[in-house]
Amino acid sequence: MLLHAFPGLSVRPDLGRLSYSHNARCTMHIPHRVVPLYLQKDASLVSYSRCWNVRCAGQVDTSQASTSQSMAAKPVKTADGSLNDFPQSAGVYSIYSSDGKLQYIGLSRKIAVSIATHAQDLPDLTHSAKFEETPGNSKEAMVARWQEWLQAAVTETGGIPPGNAKGNTTWSIRRSAPKPELKLTPGKGLQDLTCSVDDLLDQVVKTNKVVAFVKGTRTQPQCGFSYKVLSILNESKVNFEVVNVLDEVYNPNLREAIKTYSQWPTIPQLYIAGELVGGADIVEEMHTKGELKELLSQ
């Protein structure tokens, strides 16, 4: 809730009340409603819930939002290049670039997923993040908290974060569902198969131009090296398939089987045109030299 107070109004945060020294009129803003409040002379106190967010005429007290944003920003990636741990719950978050500048303040039902998406789509702008969990809050309450974070940012920096500016859609997450991972089996176990896992691998590798065998999924890799390979492929704007070697339901024993098949000891593994390219270090080196782009274009 935001309260626009007129002269004569003061705050008693400890009591959750408003007091005034003479006739005053104020307007309480609730999402989707505006409720006028008329304060009569000689009435010393008027009850008002959550009036900590009232400071003086026309001002919003953003102290709580400022406190949340005063926390140290957490790096989005760890030293090995994998995504850092962020909450899977709902909340507000802010994104900072490598120079420490605030780029965007967002609202999400799953903070970790939103930050991971930004890191994938906007790696140059997504360096660190702050967040505040709001589990169990209504949509209206979450939006109100997001607005408080924005107001605190404006107060501190003198302007709206670039990603929140009107007309800027850079940070908008409005994409179709990600392409699903390939599954080697129907999920009924190895005993239900009429061919070997090696035969299935051979079929997947040779019928798809680009295939990445990784730990985790396309949108949530489970190790830094898998994240690195997926990020490079996404950056290359190439159509590629992903196989999750950790999926024991649909890809049983694949984590070890792929090593035997390729005679390569580590995961991830990238295949192009039926041939093993290599792991994360080789893919990164080829990408840096421009060799990967050339290979993908053939």
N, C-alpha and C positions, 0 to 999 in steps of 0.2 A: 504494500500500500504506500502511496505517496500522499503527503498532505501539503497543500499550498496554504501557508499561514499568513495572515495579515498583521500589521502592527498591533502590539498589545498582547500577542500570544507568546507564551513561553512554555518550556518543556520540563516535565518531571519524569525522566526516564525510569527512575527507581520505583515510581508508583504506577507508571503506565498511564499517566493522565496529562491533561493540558490545563494550564491556568492562564489568566489574563488580567489585565489591569483596567480595562475599560471595554465598552462595546466593541465587538469585533465580529467579523464574518470570515469563515474559511470554507474551503472546498476540499473534501476528501476524495481522492481519485482511487477507485477500485477498478481492476480490469473490466472493461466494457461498461462501466457505470460511473457517473459523477454524482456525488451526494452532497448537496449544500448543507452546511452546519451553521446554525445561527446561535451565537453565544449571548445570553442575556446578562445585563449588568447585575452585579451583586451575587451572581452564582460563582463561587470561588473555584470550583473544580469541575471539569467535565471528563467523564471516562472516555478513554480512547485506547484501543489495543495497539500494541507494537508502535508506540509513538516515539521510539528511539530514532526513527527516520525523519523526524521533524527538527530542524535547527532554527530557522528564522524565516522571515517572509521570503517566499520564492525559492528557498534553498532546500535541497535534499541532503540529509546527513548520510554520507557514504562511508562512515567510519568502519562499519563491518566489512564492506566490500574492500576497502583499502587494506584492512588487516589481512584479508585473504590474499590479496594480490601482493602484499609485502613479503610473502614467503619466497624463498629462493626458487628460481625456475629450475625444473628438473630436465636434464638432457633427454631428448627424445630417443636417442640411440646410446647404447653402451659402448665401451671401448672396442669391442669386437664387431661393431656394426649392427648388432641386433636391436630390435625395439626394446626400450625400457619397459618396466612394468607400470601400467596405469590402471585405474579402477575400471571394472566392467559395469559399474553402476552409473546411474544418471547424475548429471551435474553440469556445472559451468567450467569452462576452461579458457585459457588464453595462450596464444602461440607467439613465440619470439624468434626472430632471425638470429644469425650468428653474431651480429653486432649488438645484440641486446635490445633491439627495437621491437616494440609491440606491433604485431601484424594483424591479429584477429582475435576476437572474443566470441566463443561459440557456446552453444547449448546442445547437449546430447543426452540421449537415453543410455548410451554406452560410451563413456569418455574414451576408453582405450581404442575402440573401433574408429571413432572419429579422428583421433590423433594419428593412428596408423594410416588412415586414408590420406590425411594431409601430408604425412611424411612421404607417402608414395607418389602423390600427385604434385606436391610442391616442395621437393627436397631442399631447394635453395633457401626457402623461407621458413621451413619448419625445423628449427634447431633445438628449442627447449620449450617447456610448457609449464603452466601453473594450473591448478584445478581445485575445485571444491565439490565434494559429493553432496547430492541432495536426494538421498534415497527416500522413496515413499511420498515425495512432494507432488502436489498436483501440477498440471501443466501451467496453470496461472501463476503458482508460486515460483516455479522454475523460471518463467519468463520475467517475473518481477526481480528475481535475484540476478538474472542476466542483465537486466536494465541497470541495476545498481552497480554491477561491475563496469558497464559501459560509462556510466556517469562518473565513477571513480577514475577511470582512465582519462576521460575528458578533463576532469579537474586537475589531474596530475600532469598530463602532457599538453593540454591546451587544444587538443583536437581528437576527432574520432579515429580509431585505428583504421588504417588503409583498407583492410579487408571488410570492414563494416560500413564503409562509405556508400552512400546512395549510388546505385548503378553498378557497383563492383560485384561481379559474380564469380570472381576467381576462387573463392573459398567455398562456394556452394557445393553441397554434396547431393546432387540430383542425378544419379546414374542408374542405369538398369542393373539388375542383379548380376553379380560377377559370373563369369563362365565357370561352370562346375568342373571339379577335378575328374580325371578319368578313373574308372574303377575296373580292375582286372577281372573281378569275379562278381557273381550275383549276391555275394554275401552269405552263402550257405556253407562255407568251409572248403578246404582243399579236397576233401573226400568226394565232393560233388562235381569236381572237374573231370573232363574227359581228355584233357591234355596237360602237359606240365606247365609250371610257372615260367620256365624259360621260353616255352613256345608262345605264351601270352606276351611276355616281354618283347620277344622278337616281332610279334605282330604289331604291338603298340609303337615300337621304335621305327618300323619300316613303313607303316601306313600313315604316320603323321610327320610332317616336315620338321617341326620343332617341338621337342618334348623335354620338360625339365622334371627330373625326379628329385623331390625335395622333402624336407622334414616339415610337415604342416600343410596348410592350404594356400591357395593363391592369395588370399587376403590376410591370412594370419600365419605366416611362417614361424616355425618353432626354433630356429637357430639363426645366428647372424649371417652365416654363409649362404643359407637358403634365401634369406631376405635380400642379400646382395645380388644373387643371380636373378631373382624375380624383379628386383628394381631395375636392373640393367635391361632385361627383356621388355619391361613396361616402357622404359625410356626409349627403347628402339622402335616402339609402336608396331611390333610384329605380332602376328597371330600365333599363339603357342599353346600347347597343352601342358597340364600339370598333373603329376601323379604323386600322391602323398604316401611316402614309404612307412609312415607311422600308423596308417589306417589298417589295423589288424582284422577288421570286419570284412572289408572288400578287397584288401591287398595283403592277405596273410603271408607272413614270412618274407615280405618283399624287401625289407631293410637289408637282409643278408643276401637274398637271391639276386638283387641288382648288382651287388659287388662281385658275385661269382660270374654273372652273365657278362659284365663289362671288364672283369679283371682289373677293376679300379677300386681302391680300398676305402674311399670316402664318399660322402653325400653332402651336397647335391651333385648331380650329374646332368650335364646338358648334352642332348643329342640333336644333331641337325642333319637332315637327309639320310637318316639311318646310321650315321657315324657318331661315335663318342667324341665330343669336343673337349670335355674335361670338367674339372670342378670349379669352385668359385674363383680361385686365384688365376687360373688360366683364362676363364671367361672375362674377368676384370681386366687382365692384361691385354687381351684381344680387343676388348671394348675401347680401352684407352688408345690403342694404336690404330683404331679404325678397321681392324681386320674382321671383327665380328659383324659389323654392318655390311661389309663386302660379302661375307659368307652368307648372311641372311638374305641378301638381295639376289643371290644366284638362283 
